[in-house]
Amino acid sequence: MKLILTQEVDGLGAAGDVVDVKPGYGRNYLVPRGVAIAWTRGAEKTVESIKAARSARAVRDQAHAEEIKSKLQGATVDVKVRAGQGGRLFGAVTVAEIAEAITGATGESVDKRTIVVTNPIKSLGAHNVSVKLHDEVSAAVSINVQAA
């Protein structure tokens, strides 16, 4: 089954790639989650627009990614969220909140799709997340979750 990826999928490809997957994987997992659309001849324009949007969001080159990495790793980012007694949060800290806090603290615009949170952040205190800036460059960012 041929599909066009609309978002990056680990181990499969990036947005705009045309991939060939097993029918069950495509029909039951990728398409319902919105990370892929069915491939057709008319979808070539869609592929071009997805690749254009991806290149606009992407970091220019590896040297620029290294520069951003040095800024991100040197900073501690404060994220303010609602919390109850004992430091438990109402829900979890989202990648959108983290991206907004990183942009505010460092001045560098970070796309929420590039942030990797290994375990959901559900408590106050210091946590670490990873930001994938380029194919070969990722930065470890220290997040300090505080009660609002």
N, C-alpha and C positions, 0 to 999 in steps of 0.2 A: 504494500500500500504506500503510495507516494503522498507525502504531506509537506507543507511549507510551515516552518517554525515561525511563530510570532514572538516568542521569547526564547531566551537561552535555556537549554536543557542540558544538565550535566551528563557527559558521556555520549551525547547525541549530536549537538551542534548549537549554533548561535542563531539569533533572529535573522530571518531571510534565507536560511539554508533550506534546500530541497532535500529531504531525507526519505529513505525507503525503510519502512518498519513493518513488523508483522501486523496483520489486520486487527487483531484483538487489542494490541497495545495502542494502536492509533485510535480505534473506534471507542474503546472503553476508558482510556486514560488521557491521552494527549488532547483530543478534540473536545471532550466535555469540560476540561479544565481551561480551555481557551489558549493553550500554548501552541496549538497548531491548527491549520485549516487544510482542507482537502486541496490537492494539487489539480489544477486544470490548465489548459492552454491559455485561457484568458487571465489566469492568475499571475502571469509574468509581470504585469504592471504592479501588482501587489508586492511581488518579490523586490522589485526595484524601489518601491516606496519604503518598504521595511528596511532595506539596506541603507537607503539615504538617511532615514531617521536614526538608525544605529550609528552611522558614521558621524552624524551631528552630535550625538550624545557621547561618543567615545572620546577618550583622551587622545590628544594629537599623536603622540609617539611615546616610546619607552622613556626617553630622557625627561619628558614632561611628567610622566607617571612617577618617575623617581623623585622629582622635585616635590610633587604633591605628597608622596609617601613620607618624605622628611618632615613636612609640615604636620601631617596627621599623627605620626608616631611621637612627636614631641609634645603634643597637646593632650590635656585631659578634658573630656567633654562632659558637661553637666546636663543631665536630662531630668526635667521636673515632671513628675506624674502624680496622680491621686493615689494616696496610700491610706490604709487603715491602721489599726493598732498593731503593734508588733512588727511593723515594717512590711506587711504583706500588701501587695498591690491589688487594685481592682482590675484584674486582667493581666496582660503582659505588656511590656514595652515593645512597640511595633518598630519595624525598620523605617517607616516613614518618620516617626518621632526622632529616631536616631539620626537619620539623614538631615532633618531640619536642625537638630542641635549641632551636628558637625559643621554644617554650612554657616550657622550663626557664630560658632566659636572660632573657626579657622578662616572663614571667608572663601573657602573652596567649595564649589558646588559638587555634591556627591549624589549620584543617582541611587534611589532606594533599592533598585534591582541588583546593585553591586555589593550590597552589605550582606554578610553571612553571619548569622547568629546560630551557634551550634546548639545551645540549649535555650529555651524560652526564658527571658529575664522576668522573674516574678517577685523579686525582693529588692529592697533598697541596698545601696552599697556599690562597691566597685565590680565591674564586669568587663570582659574583653570581647570585642567583636573584630571581624576581619572585613576589610574593604578591598575588593578586587578591582584595581585601577586599570590594569592592562593584562594581557594574556600571561605575561611573565612576572608581573609586579602586583603584590598585594601588601596592604599595610595593616598592622595590628593596632587597633585604637582602644584606648582605655576609656570606658564609660563610667561615670559616677551618677547613679540613679538617686535622686533626692525627692522627698515629699514636697508636693506643691502647697 
